[in-house]
Amino acid sequence: MKGVCELIALYILAALLFLVAVVLLLPVSVYLEYNNDFLFNVKFAGIKVSKPKKAEKQTTQKTASTKTKEKKENQFKTSFEILKEKRGFSGAVKEIFVFLKGCLEHIGFLLKTLKFRKVEFNLTVATEDAAKTALEYGALCTAIYPTLSFFNSIGNVKYKKINVKSDFESKKPSFDFSLIIKLQVIFLFITAFK
């Protein structure tokens, strides 16, 4: 009887180890998008884990919970707006890319295991003065393209569209991006231990 119990315990342990191995090897995909609002979706093994944020309908009567939701702003948007106020639009984008390049240098192992798909990046530089627009466009290109090249050299990246342009007729700059990141759960644990 003791041998049968040990055998059952061994089978249960083997089944649990197999289940953990399967979970660690399952794919996770994250969809990120910024277009005046930051959105993301997470899928684990093809199943949606999070739902995208949807715009709420405006009503004439506002409840207390609606007012608190309006007070909470998107963290990325708030940070970008603060940087934009301090350094201007091109300075804010340049700071983001300098920060991004610094982060990429420190997480090289994880980047080699990640798959970046459908990377789309649109940036339009525009100011009130054409000469200033041209200077900011040049400064941004010197920050963006080396970072993207470095990102491409150490990661598994497939670009869909990279569009950096200057608009001499408009006075308002614009910035948006979207990408899908795919990885296996096990590489997150390996990177955490490193």
N, C-alpha and C positions, 0 to 999 in steps of 0.2 A: 504494500500500500504506500509506503514511503517513496519508493521508486516512481510510482505513478504520479504522485503529487509533485515530485521534483521535475518529472517530464512535462507535466501540465504547466508548471511555473516557467520552465524553459521555453515552451511554446508561446506563452503569453509574453515573455520578455522579448523573444525573437519577433513577434508580431508588432510589439510596441516600437522596437528599434527599426523595423521595416517601415512603419507608419511615419516615424520621425524623419527617416531618410527620404521618403517620398515627399513629405511636406517641405523639407529643405531644398529639394530639387525642383519644386513647382515654380513656374514663372510668375513674376509680378510685373505689371506694366503700369506706369504712371503717365497720365496725359496732363501736361501743363500748358496754360495759355494765359497771356496777358494782352488785353485789348481794352484799355481804360478800366479794367477790372480783372482781378486775378482769379482764374478758375483752375480746378484740378479734379481729375478722376483717378481712382485707383482700382485696378482689377487684379485679383488674386486667382490664378488658374482659370482665367477667362470669366470670372464672376465679379460683377461690380461690387466693390466694398464701400465706396463713397458715392454720393450723388452730387452732380454739379449744382452750384448755387444758382438759383433762379431769381429773376427780378420780381419783386413783389408789386402787386397792383396798388396804386395810390388811392386812398379813400379820403373823404372829407373829414371823418372822425378818426382820430388817432388814439389808440389805446396806449397804456403805459408800456406794454411789452414792445409795441411798434416803435415808440420813442427811444427805448434803450437799444433796439437793433439799429436805428439810424445813427445813434451816437458812436457805436462801434464801427470803426472804419477798417478797411482791409489793410493789414500790416504792410504788405509790399507797396501798396499805393501810397500809404502814409509816408513810408521811408523815402520813396521816390520823390514825392512832393516836397518833403523837407530838404532833400539833396538839391532838388530843382530850385527851391527858393534861395538856398545858400550859394550854390555854384552855377546856377543857370542850367538850361536843358543839356547842352553839350557837356558841361562839367559833371552833371549827374550821371549821364550815360558813361562818360570816361571813367568816373570813380567806380561804377558798377563793374566795368570790364577789367579794371586793375584789380579789384577785389576778387573777381571771378578767376583771373589768371593765377593769383596767389593761392586760392583754394585748390585749383586744378593741380598745381605743383605738389601739394601735400597729400592729395588723394589719388596718386597715379595708379596704385594697384586696383582700387575700386573702379577707376575709369576704364581700365583694360577689360574688366568683366562686364561693364554696362554696355548696352546697345542703345544708341541714340538714333531714332528713326523720325522721318518726316520733320526735320528741323527747318522751321520757317522763321525768318527774322526780317522785319521791315522797319526801317528807320528813315524818316524824312527830316532833314535839317532845314529850318526856316527861321529867319529873323526879319526885323524891319529893314535892315540894311543889307544890301547885296554883298558888300565886301566882308562884312562880319559873317554872313552865311557861308561864304566860300572858305574863310579861315576856320570856322567851326567844323565844316565838312571835312577839311583836311586833317584837323586835330582828331576828330572822331575816327576817321579811317586809319590813322596811325595807332589808335587804341584797339579798334575792333578787329581788323583783319589779322594782326599778329596773334591775338587771343584765339580767334577761330582757327587759325593755322595750327597753333599749339594744341588746341582741343582736338583737332582732326588727327594730329600726329600721335597722340597717346591714347585716343579713344576709338571705339568702333562707331563711326558717325556716318549717316547718310543724309546729306542735305537735300531739302526740297527746294528751298528758295532763300537766298540771302540778297537782300535789296537795301543798300544804303545809297540814298540820293539827296541832292539838295534841291530845294524848291524856292526859286527866287521870286515867285509871284505870291506865294502864301506867306502869312506872318506867324503861323502857328505850327510848331514842330509836332511830329507824331512818332510813336514808338509802339510796336507790338511784336510778339513772338509766340510760337507754339512748338511743342516737341513731344515726342513719346519716348519714355525711358523704359527699357526692359532689362530685367535682371532676375537672377535666381536668389532665393532667400539665403542660401548657404554662404554666399559671398558677403552679405552684410555681417554675418557672425564672424567670418574670417577677418574682415576689415576691422571690426570692433576689437578683436583680440590683438590685432597688430597695433 
